[in-house]
Amino acid sequence: MEKRFVIAIILSFLVLYVWSLTNPQKSKPLLQNKTSQIIENKEFTENKRPSLDSNTDRPAQLAPSNDSNIKEEPFVAETSKFVASFSSIGGNLKEITLKEYNHTLPVRFFLNLPEFEHVPFVLNDSARNFVSYVYQNNEIKVVKTYHLSNEDNLINVALEITNKTEMSKLMDIKIDSFSVDFSSLDKKRQRLNMLMEYAISHNGTIDRKKNISKFKQENDIAVNDTVNWIGFRDQYYCTIVQPEFETNSYYIESVNEKKARLGMKVVENRIEPNNRVTFESTVYIGPQDVKLLNSYDRGFEKIISFEIGGFFDIMALGLTDKIAKILLILLNFIHKIVPNWGMTIILFAGVIYGITYPFTYKSMLSMKKSQSRMQVIQPELKKIQDKYKSNPKKMQEEIMKIYKKHNFNPLSTLGGCLPMLFQMPIFVSLYQLLWRNYAFKGANFLWIKDLSEPDRLFGLPFNLPYFGNEFNILPILYGLMMFFQQKMQSKNMTVSDPAQAEAQKMMAKIFPVMLGVLFYKFASGLTLYFTVYFLLTTLSHWKMNKTLKMEEQKAA
């Protein structure tokens, strides 16, 4: 096994990983389509799951049937943190835009009461950060109140239901925490659906659904358990709904391929005549900032996860999330010393290079020694291959004799691969960390205006397929680093098989180009890191080759 094997392994993992980001495969559903399912040791029957609308005593009908002729009356409230859009239909908070970041998550209809979502509510009261809607008939009165904070990223929502009759009412209702609606996303954000995820925190565990691309009815679930919070996140931001009332289950119900409801069931409530019940919830909408989320002391920070799932988590030994969070502490520490994210990324790349250098050096040294020994026996191997080319079995026997004669084990070259493979957990964790770090949003460095976007050195007067009309220099530099590194490595390789030699040359050309193309649309912060990192490793290869060559000349 020659050194190109290591290159092929590492670059293949890189290409597969990057390709999975830009072309996500259909992920496995949270629940497989089986008759009986278990989620976190809680069993339920999918085809006969418990109804969230039923009880031994059937609840009274709370709202009238739908009327498609109802006219919507929109209302917009704006604070220093949010721009919130409301609708008189259902008295719903339809959409929230983060004012500071000019970002809107694909999340709609917060704390919606499904039974009332199509009835007309009246705007009861409003102020800059306060909105109240009311609906009532002869039997029931529903008041929905929203308090939008000016100081933090929290919204308080209160749902108040009053029994206006002289008879008690047994209520068994559902509350949609929110609906996820991908139809509102533009094409650019739709390509990033592999970074979208919903999560439900319940009874000390968190169920996650990663890489959401579409919703299907066969994946609908209902789980009996106490809900702590229900959340959704994209690349940098998240929304979390935490009930301040007692719940006994949560559900995920698809409306169509682009939309699904995520909600919870209220523990049974009996409203006595002329009495009322209130269900309050706290909503967080903002960046995935560990420090900020921790400050609320509600467990919101647990929505942040750097797990990627599937094959790459296996390659990272299941340590992706833990390693990424340790690296995040290091990244933030460097930023405190050097308060510029561009310089922080460069220094961070240098620190990680220093940490992984012993593995890299050991791998390079081991591969070099194996290659040197291989060069000694190469002439003998060539003679055997020419002599027994029509008799593969005999050829293999003679080759093994030569290996035995020179005390050479071809598998010994695997010793050079293992140190590189040990770096895979760090490698995968870094991708997740740098790809999701909200702090890069709006951060500038040199010509780069936003480290969360491609570097955009200058604009082109024309559009190119995939590349668009922007010239991004960092992905090109990254590809060049990979090209020069492979070229230096190939100089030290001796390949007797012409077909292998040609394949090696082809790989040395194709991989750098492929990586440059795949990284072309990536965040410049991520590309800057890997450009600097591979620049350092390329210099290491050059220096080591020069040192080993001098040692060989002295020995000769």
N, C-alpha and C positions, 0 to 999 in steps of 0.2 A: 504494500500500500504506500503510495507516494504522497507527497505533500499536497498535491492537487485534490486529494480526497478530503483533507481538512477544509480547504478552501470551498470545495463543492458543498460540504455539509453546512458550514456556517452561512454561506451565501444563499444556499437553498432554503435554510430556515428563515433568513431575512426576507427573501422574495416571497415565500409562502405567507409569512406574517403580514408583510405590507400588502400583498395581494388580497389577503383576507380582510384587511381594513377597507380597501377600495372596492372590493367585490365580495361582500359578505354572502356566505352560503345560508341556506335556510337552517336556522337553529332548531334544536329539538324543543318541543313545547315543554312548559313547566310541568305539565302532566301528560303522560302518554295516553292514547285512546284505548283504555282498558275499562272493563266493567267496574272493577274495584281499584281504588287508588289510595295511596298513603302519602300525605305531606307532613314531614316532620313528625312521624309517628301518629298522625291523626287520620284515621281511615274514613273514607266516604265513598258512596257509590255514585259514579258520574252520571249514569243514565237515570238514577233515582235520587238525585241529590236533594237535601232538605230545602223546601221552598222558603224563601225569605218573606213571603207574603201570606203565609198560612199560620193558623193556630188552632187549638182545640175549640176555642170560641172564635168564630170568624169575625175579624174586625169590621167595623162599619166602613162603608164607602165614604172616603173623605172629600173627594173632589169630583166635579162633574166630568162628563165625557169630553174628549178633545173637540175643539172647535177650530177648524182650519182658517176661519175668516177673522180670527182675532188679529188686530193690528198691533204691531210691536212699537213701543215707545222707548227708544234708547236713552241712556243717561251716562255721562262720563264724569268721573271724579278723579281729581289729580292732587297728589301730594308730592313732597320732595323725593319720595321713593318710588311711587307707582303712578301709572295711568291706568285706571280701572274702568272697564266698559260694562254697563249693566243693561239688563233687559226687563221690561215690564212683564213679559211672558215668563211665568214661573218665578218672577222676582229674582232672577239669577244674576250672579256675578259671572259674566260671559268670558271675560278675557282680562289678563293683567300683563302690562308691559313694564319691565324694569327700566325706569327712567334713566338712571345713571349709566346703564349699559346698552340702552336702546335695544333690548332683547325681549322677545315674547316666546315663551315655551309653548309647545303644541298641546296645551292643557286648557280645558274649557269647563264652564258650568260648575264652579266650586260649591260644595255642600248643597247639591241639588236634591230636592225631594221629587223622585220620579212620578209620584201620583199627582203632583201639582205642576209639573214642568210645562204643561200646555195651557194653563189657565191664566187669565189676566190678573196681575197684581197692580196695585196702585202705589205710586211713589208717596209714601207717608211723610217722610222727613229726609232732609239732606243738608249736608254742609261739606266743607272742603275734604274732610276725612271721615265723614259719617253718612251712611245711606241706609234708609229703612223702607221696606216694602210690606204691604199688607194685602191679604186676600181673606174674604169671609163670605159665608152663606148663613143659612138659618141654623146650622148645626155646629159649624167649626170656624175658627178664626186662626189664620197663620200669619205670623209676623217674622220677616227675615231682616236681620240687622247686621250691618257690616261696619266695623271700625278699622280704618286704615291708618297705620302708624306713620308719624312723621319722623320718628327717631330711629326706628330699626326696620327690619324686613318682615315684620309680622302683621298679620291681619286677623282680627277676632271676628268670628261669625257666630251669631246666635239665631237659632231656629226656635220660635215660640209657638206652641199649639194650645189653643184654648177650646175647651168643650162648652159650647153655649147652650146645650140642652139640659133637661132635668134628669137625664139618665147617664149613668157612667158609660164610658167608652173604653173598650179594650183595644189598644193599639199595638200593631206588630208591623213596624215600618222599616223601610230601607232609606239610607242616605248615601247618595253618590258623593264620595270625597271629591272626585273630579272625573272628567272624561278626557281621554287622550285622543286627539284628532290630528292625524297626519295629513289630512287633505289641505291643511293650512300652510304646509311647508313648501318652500320653493325647491327647485331641483338641486341646488347646492346642498341644502340641509337634508334633503331626502337621501343624498349619497352618504350622509354621516349617520344613518339610522343604526349602524353597528355600535354607535356610542350612546344610543338611547336605551333606557332601562327603567323598569318600574320595580319597586321594592315594597314589601309589606313587613313591618316589624310587629311581631306578635309573640307574646309569652316567652320572651328571651331569645327568639330566633328571628332571622330575616330571610324571607323568600324573595328571590330575585328572578327576573326574566331579562336576560341580556339580548343584545342584537335584535331589537324588535323591528320587524319590517312590515308585518301585517297581522291581523287578528282573524281567528277562526272560531266558529261556534263550538267545534269539538274540543277546543282548548279552554272553554269557559270552566270556571271553578267556583266552588263555595266551600269554605273551610270554617268549621266551628272552633273558634278560639277568641280570646280577648285581644283586641287590636290596640297596639301602642301608637303607631302612625302608618300612613300610607303615602308613598312618595313616588316621584318620577324625576328623572334627570336626563340631560343631554350631555354634550361635551363639557361645558363649563358651569352650567346652572342647574338648579333643582327646585322643585316645589314639594313641600311636605305638609300633610294635613294630619293634625293630632286631635282626636276627640277628647273632650273634657268630661264625657259622660261614659257610662258603662256600655260596652258592646259585647256581643257573643259570637260574632262571625264576620268574615269578610268575603267579598265576591269579586270576580272579574267577569264581565259579560260583554261579549263583542256585539256591536251594532252592525258593523260591516267590516270589510277588510282594512279600512283606514281609521276606524273609530271603535273605542271600547270604553265601558264604564268601570271604574274601580271604586268600590264602596264598602259600607259596613252595615250591619243590622243592629238596631237598637234593642237592648234588652227589653222584654215585654213591659209595657207601661199601661196602667189603668188610670184614665183621667176621670176624676169624680165630677159631678155636675158643677158647672160654672168655675171649674178649676183649670189650671194650665200647667204644662210641662215645658221646660226649656232645655235645648241641646246646644251647648257651646263647643266651638272648635277653634283651635289656633292654626293658622296657615302661615308657613314660611315660604317666601319666594326670594331667591337670591343666589349668589355665587356659591360654589362648592368650596367654601373656605373653612378649613378645619377649626381655626381659631374662632371665627365668627359663630359657627354652629355649636361649638363647645360652650360658648358664652351663654347660650340659652338654657343649658343644663337640662335638656329634654331628650337626650339621646339622638338628636338630629344628625350629629357628626357620623353616625353609623351608616348613613346612606352612601358615604364615600367609600368606594371600593375600587381597587386597581386590578381585580381579577379579570382575566380575559375569557376564561372558560375553555373547555375542550383540550385539543392537542397541545396548545402552547402553555396552558397551566401545567400539563403533565411534564413538558420540557423544563418548566421552571420549578418542578418538584412541589407544586402547590404552594409556593412561597411568594408568588407575584405580589399579592397585596401587602404582605408583611415587609418585603424588601423595598417596595415602592414607597411605603410610608416612612421607612428609615431614611431612604434617599431624599424624601421630601424635607425631612428635618435638616439634613445636611445642606440641601439646596437653599432653604430659607436662612440657615445660619450664614452661608456665604453672602447672601443678599444683604444681610444686616451689616456686613463689613464693607461690601461694595454695592451700594444701592442703585445699581443699573442692571437690569435683567440680562442685557446682552453680554456684558462683562461677567456677570454671575454664571451664565451658561458656559462661557469659555473656561473660566476657572473651575467650574464643576466638571467639565469634560477632562481637565487636567488632573483633578483629584481622582476621578473614577479610573482614568488611565493609570495613575500611580497605584491604585488599589489592585487593578487587574494585571499590572505589568509582570509580577512574578509568574502568573499563569501563562501569560503571553510569551515571556522569555523562555520558560521551561518548555513550552510547546515548540517554539522556533528552534531551540537548541536540540531537542530530541529529534525533530524532523530533519534537521541539518545533519546530525550524526548518522541517522538511518540512511539519508540520501548519499552521504559520503561512502558508507559501506556498500551501498547498492551500486555506486559507480565502479567500485573495485571489481565486483563480480559481473558487471554488465557485459563485458566482452565475452565471457564464458557463456552467459545466458543467450547471447545473440547467436553464438555458434550452435548451441543446442537447438534453438528455435529454427535455424536454417536447416540443420541436419535432419530433424525429425518433424518437419512441418506437415508431413503427410501422415504422421502417427502421433496424434495428440496424447495418447496414453503413455507411450514411451517418452515423449517430450516431458511430460509431467514428472515421471519417475527420475529422469536425468536432472531436471531442475531441482528436485528435492535433494538429490545427492550433492549438488553444488552448494545448496543452502547448508546442508549438514557439514560439508567439507570446510566451509568458511564460518561455521557456527553462527549462522545468520537466521533469525526467525522473522519472516515477513510480517507477522502479526505484531512484532515489537514496535512498528510504526504507530500502532494504536496508542502507545504511550504519549505520543505527541498530540493525539486527538483529544484525549481525556481532559487535559487542562483547559482546552478551548470549550469543551462541553460544560465544564464546571462554571463557565461564565454565562451560560444561557439564562439562569434565573435572573441575574443582574441585567442581562441584555433585554429580556422580555419586559422586566419591571420598568426599566428606563423608558421604553417605548410608551407604556401605559402612563407613566408619570408625566412625561414631557408632552404627550398628546392631550392630556386632560388638565394641565395646570392652568387654572383660570387667571393666575397672576400675569400671564403673558398677554392677556387681553388688553390692547391699547398701549402696551409697552414698546418703546422705540429704541433703536440702536443703529448708529451710523445712518445708512440710507433706508433702513427698514423702519417703516412707520408703525407696524403692528406685528409683534412676534407671534401672534396667534394666526396670522395670515401669511401667504407666500411673500417672499422678500420684495418682489416687484421693483427691480433696479430701474427699469424704464418701460414706457409703453410702446407698443408697436403700431404702425399705421394700418395694420390689417389683422384679421383674425385667422388663427390656425386651429384646425380640429383638435380638441382636447386641451391644447396649450393656451388657447385664447389669444388675447392681444397684449399679454404682459410678458416681459423678459425677466425670468427669475434666475439669478446667477448661482445661488447656493446649491441647488440640486446638480448643476453642471460641475461645480467644483467638487462636490461629493463624488460624482461619477468619475471625475479625473483622478481623485485620490485612490479610488478602488482600482482604476486601470493601471496606474503606476505601481501600486502595491503588487498586483498580480504579475505585472511584467517583471518586477524584480525577483519575485518568487520563481517564475518560470525559468529564469536564467540559471538557477541552481538545480534544476531538475533534469534528469536524464531519462528520456523515454525512448524505448527501443521500438515500440509498435507505432508505425506511421499513422495508423487510424487514431490511436490515443493522442499522439502529438497534435494531430489536426483538431481533435475534439477539445484539447486543452487550449489551443489558440483561439478556437471559436468561443469557448467559455470566457476567456479573458477579455473578449470584445463584447460579448452579448450581455454579461452580467452588469458591467458598469453602465451600459446604455439603459438596460432595463431598470436599474435602480434609480438612475437619473430621471427617467420618465415617471416612475411611480412616486418619487419624492417631489415631483414638480409642483403638485398642488398642495403639498403638506405645509403645515405651520412652519414658518421660518425658524422659530425657536427650536423645534425638533430637528430640523435640517442643519441648523448652525451647530448644535451639539455633535451630531454624527460627522459632520464635515471636519470639525476640530479634532474629534477623537481619532478618526481614521488618518488625519494628517500626522498626528503623533505616532500612530502605529506604523505608518509608512516610513517615517523618519527612523523609527526603531529598527525596522527591517533593513533599511539602508545601512545604518550604523553596525548592526550585527553582521551583515554580510561582509562589510568592510573589515571588521575585526577578525572574523573567522578566516577570511582570505589571507590576512596578514599572518595569522597563526599557522596556516597551512604552508605558507611560503617559508616561514622560519623553520618549520619541521622538516621541510624538504632540503 
